Amino acid sequence: MAQALNSCATLYHFPRRRAISIRFRVPALVKAFSGEIRGVEVADRRTSYEGVRLEERVEEVGKVRLDAWISSKIVGISRARVQSSIRAGLVSVNGRIVDKVSYAVRTGDEVNCTIAKLQALKAEAEEIPLDIKYEDEHVLVVNKPPHMVVHPAPGNARGTLVNAILNHCSLPNVGLPDTGWLSEAEDVSEDYLEIDADLIDRVSNKETSSIRPGIVHRLDKGTSGLLVVAKDEYSHAHLAEQFESHMITRVYISLTSGVPNPTSGRVEVPIGRDINNRTRMVAAIGRNHSGPVRHAASRYKVLEVLANGGAAVVEWRLETGRTHQIRVHAKYIGIPLLGDDLYGGTKDMALSLLRPRIPSSSQIELINLLSCIERPCLHAMVLGFKHPCTGKYMQFSCPPPSDFAEVLNQLRSFPK
């Protein structure tokens, strides 16, 4: 029985979004089932794909990635699960084992695949309070507090959102997709990549795949707000498909240093990793960036001008979901987020904009305010998606937490 919890009143009102029809790719083959797959269609959904076998000749024209081709033939399975099976040596092409997920299959290739057993879960349940906005047997929507890491990682083995959720319910052990920075494949959700520096390099694929149970997307440690978690493997794959197709509604609210000009617009600037600091991403313009880059697009709108133009409340709607996308794009257009030291939103930056616009009698109050900001002022306020099993469009909203609200209220209180 679904347990629906009422969302809190939002800080800003958004027009109700009507339900939308989302169309997905339907592979030529079938619902996966236990045993061999040879073009037989099965109506039931699976929540586990262990032992599923696929034997088929590639009929597509041209080249396609091996993991993408197999995923398209087993409905509901995640790309990460297929990649795990490939790396485990359970996939062969024309009789030869292939362990490279990006291997290009061609017309006429004979592919034989057995889906691997799930990795043993490494995350442990911990009794940590959860702010649950919605829950049923398939999905869970939670409001993540600031300063909480989403999943265990080197340096953050405990106290994560995953640890808290595992104490609340069981989750499927679904792995991290291949990041594919050098491939043409699009990640299921680039929010996956918002991890501590070099995690991908320092932790093996086998290890990372076993510490992200149920996680479809994620938020930065410092970012608060709404996040959906899958409670079974089918729901995970279905939600991941929506993220990959950019059909998820995501609206963020931020406090920025300065006011953008124009006050609304669209930022379409590719993003790549900073070759000098792997914890940071950069706007990759022209030939100034030598590493791999990805297309990124964000829409922004000023909701309120604060402190006589020294700061602003800015709404962001994501068209893509690249690592640190809002933070990078905010810096690119000259309005770094308050509290975001990594992307230029330092105390000194804020002071340089706010001091000239605030009376001398409020200067001490301003300095105290900026000293209390301990994270980027960014909150995931609206999240909407199509329910993986009922097909119903669902949308949730939640106002920013108290630390965000207190900064906003103090900026509003400065005299003109």
N, C-alpha and C positions, 0 to 999 in steps of 0.2 A: 504494500500500500504506500503510495507516495506521501511523503511528509513535506508539505509546502510551508515555508516560513516567510512571513511578511518581511519585505525589505524595508529598511529605514527610509524616512523621507530624505530626499536628495537636497543637497545644498543649492543646486541650480536645477531648474525644471527643464526637462527636455520633452519635445512632442512625442506622444506615444507612437511607437513604430508598429505599423500593421504587420501581421504575419506575412512572411514571404515564402514563395515556393523555391526550394533549392534542388537543383538537378545534379546528380552525381553520375560519374562514369560507371556504366554497368559492364563488367567484363564479359566477353563472349562466352566464357565458361561459367562457372557455377558457384553456388554456395559450397563452401568446403565441407567435407564430411570425412569420417574416419575411414580410411581405406584409400584405394587408388582413384585418381580423378582422370576421367577420359571423356570430358564433354557431357557428363550426366548432370542434370540440374536437380538440386535438392532444395526443398522449400524452407527447411528449418535453419535457424541461426545457431552458430556455435559460440560458446564463450571460451572454448579452449581449442587449439589447433595442433596440439602435440600429436605427432605420428601421421598427420595428413600427407598424402603422397600425390605428386603431380608428374605425369609423364606425357609430354606433348611435343609436337613439332612446331617450331616458330613459323607463323604464316605472314607476319607483318613484313612490309617492304622496308629496306634500309636497316639501320642499326638502332638498338635500344638497349639500355642498361639491363643487366641480368636481374637485379633486385626489383626494378620497376616492372619488368615483364612478368615475373612470377607473382608479384603483388596484384597485378591486373587480372590474373587468372584464378586467384583464390579470394573470393569476395569476403570482405570484412577483416582480413588479416592486416596487421600493421607492417609497414615497410621495415621497421626495426626488427620484427620477428623474422622476417625473411632474411635480412642481412645477417642475423645471428646464425641462422641455419647454413647460410653460404660459408661463413667463416668457420663453422664447425666441420666443414668438409662433407656436408650432406647434399650437395648439389653437383651434378655432373652435366657437361655439355658434350654431346657426341662421344659419350663413354669416358671422358676424362674429367676428373674432379677439378672444379673451379672454386677457389676460395676468395676471389676478388669481387666485391659487390658491384663494382662499376664495370665489370667485364661486358663488352658489347656483343650481344647475340645478333645473329643475322638470319635472314630467311632460310629455312630448311634445317636449321640447327635442331637437334633432338635434346630436349632438356628433361632431366630426371631430378626431382627434388623431394626430400622428406623433411617436414618441418620439425625443428629441434625441440627438445624438452626445455621448458622454462628454467632459467638459472635460479638457484636457491636464493631466497630473499635475504639480503644483508642488513637492511634497515630494521631497527627494533622499535616496538611500540613503546611510547612514553605518554604518561598522563599529563598532557598539556591541553589547556582549554582551547576550544575551537569556536569560532563565530560562524555557525552554519546558516546559510541563507535559504538553501533548498536541498532536499535529499529524497531520493527514491532508490529502488533496488539497482539502478543502472548508473546514476550520476550523483555527484555531490558538488554543490557550489558553496565555496567558503570565502570569507572576507579575511585575507591575510593581513596581519598587523605589520607595521614597519619593523625593520631590524630582524626579521625572521627569514632564514634561508629556506627555500622550498624543499630541497631534497638533500640527503647526506652527500658530502663531498669531502675531499681532503681538507682538514682544518675545521670542518663542520659535520662531525659524525653524529652528533646528537642535537636535540632541541629544534629540529626542523619541522616543517609542516607535514612532511611525510611521516615522521615519527609520531606526530600528534594524530594524524588520520588513522594510522595503523592501530592505535589504541581505541579508535572509535569503530572501525569496520575493517573488513579484509579488502585487499586491493589486488588487481592482477599485476603480475610482475612483467611489465612491458618496458623494453629497453630504449635507450637513446638512439635515434636514427643516425646513420652515417652523416657526418657534417657536410661532406661533399663540397668543400670550398673550391676545389679545382675541377669539379664536374659541372655538367649542365643541369643536373637534377636539382629540383627545388626542395629544400628541407620542409618537413611537415610543419614545423613551427620554429622560426628562428629564435623565439624566446628561449628555446633549449640552450642556445649558445651564451646566454647571459650567466656565465659561470666564472669562478675564480680563474685568474690568469693561468694559462698553460694546462688547465685540467685535462683537456683533450689529449695533450701531448704526454702528460705525466701519468695518466691512468689508462689502462688498456680498455679496449672496447668491451671485453668480457666483464671487467669490473664495473664500468659505468652502466652497462645494461642491467645490472642487478640491483641498482640503488635508486631507481626512479619508478617505483610501482605506481601505476595509474596516472602518472603525470602526462598530460597532453600538451600543456604549455606552462610557462612559468613567469614569475615576476622577479625583478631584482631584489636583493636583500633589503635595500632601502625603500623599495616601492611598496605601498600598501594597496589593498583593494581586492577585487573579485577575481576568482580563479576557479575553473571547472576541473573536476577530477573524475576519471572514468573508474567504475567499480567492476567492470568486466572487460575482457579483451575485445569483444565485438564493439562495445561502446567506445573504447579507446580508439579503435581503427576508424570508426565512423566520425568521431569528433576530429580526429587527426585529418581526415579527408576534408572536412569543412575548413580547418585552418589552412590546409594546403591550397584550397580553392579560394581563399580569402573571403569566405562567406560568414565568418564570425563577426559580430558587432562588438567593437571595443572602443570605448570612449574614456579618455583619461583627462584629468584636470591637474593643472600645475600652477605654481607661483613662479614667476620669472623675474629676472633682473632686467628692468626696462620694459618697454612696450614695443612690439614689432610694428614695422611699417612696410606694407599695409597691415591693418589690424586683422585681416583674415586672408587666407590664401592656401596655396598647395606647395609643398616642398618636395621636389623630385630630384634627389641627389643620392647617388650610389654611396654605399658604405663599405669600408674595408677595415681590416685590423691595422692598428698603428704599428709599424715595423720596429719602432723604437720603444714601445711600451705595450706589451701584449694584454694588459688589463684594459686597454682603451681602444675604442673604435674611432675612425675619422671619416669625414666627408671626403670621398675620393673623387677629386675633380681633375679632369684632363689627364695629363701625363705626370702630375705631381705625386701620384701614388703608384708604386711599383708592384704591389702585391695584388692578390685576387680581390675582386669587389663584387657587390651584389646590388641589384636595383632596389631602391627604397623610396617610398612615397608616403607622405603624411599630410593631412589637412589640419589647419589650425584656425582658431577664432578667438579673439579677445572677448571675454565675458565681462570683465570689469577692469578699469584702470585704477591703480592704487597709488597712494602717497604722491599725488600730483605728477604722476608719470614716471615715478622711480621704480615701479613694479607693476605687475599685472596678473590677473587670473586668466589663464589661457586654456582653452579646451583643445584636445587633440583627438583626431579620428585616424586610425591606422588603415592604410591600404595594404601595406605589407607588415611584416613583423620581424624586422632585423634586430640584431643585437644592439641594445642601447639606442634604438632608433630615435625616440623622442628626444633624448638627451643630446644626441649628435646633431639632429636637425635644429633643435633649439639653439645650440651654440652656433651653428652655421648661419642662422638668420640674425644673430647678435643678441639673443635673449636667453643666456644660459639659466638653467633652473636654480632658484635659490637653494643654497646648501649643497650644490653639486660641484665639489672641489675638482673632481676628475675632469669635468668639462667646462671649467671656467667660471662656475657660479660661486666664487669664493666670497668670503666676508669683505675683503678689500674691494672686489668688484661691486658688490652691493652697496657698500658705503660710498663709493665714488658716484653712484647714481642717486642715492637717497639723501645724502647729506645736503646737497644744494637745494633740495626740494622740501626740506623739513625745517621748521623753526628751530633756532638755537636752543630753546627751552626743552626740546624733545630729543636732543642729540644723545644724551646718556641713555635714555629709554631705547633709542634706536640701536646703540651699540650692544646693550643687554639683549635685545631681541635677536640680533644676528648671531650673538654668541650662543644662543640656546638652540639654534637650528643644527640638528645632528645628522641630517640625511637630505637627499634631494627631495624637494617638495613636489612629489608626483604621486598621484593616486588613481588606480584603475576603478573608475566610478560606475561604468555601465558595461555589462557583458550580456550578449545575446547569441543564441545558437539554436539549431534545430535538434530537438531531442532525438537521440540515436535510435530509439525504439518506437516511440509514438509518432514521430515526424512533426510534432507540434513545435512551433517557434516559441521560445521562452526568452524573456529578457529580465534582467535583474539590475538593481541599482543600489548603491550604498554611499552615504556621504563620507567625506574624508575623516580620518581619526582626529583625536583631540590636539595632537601636536601641530598638525596642519591647520586646523581651525583656529588655534590660538595665534599662530603667526598671521593668518589672514585677518583676524579681528584687530590685532594690534596695528597692522598696516592701514586698516580702515580708520583707525582712531586718530591717526596723526592729523593735526589741523592743516587746513589749506592755507 
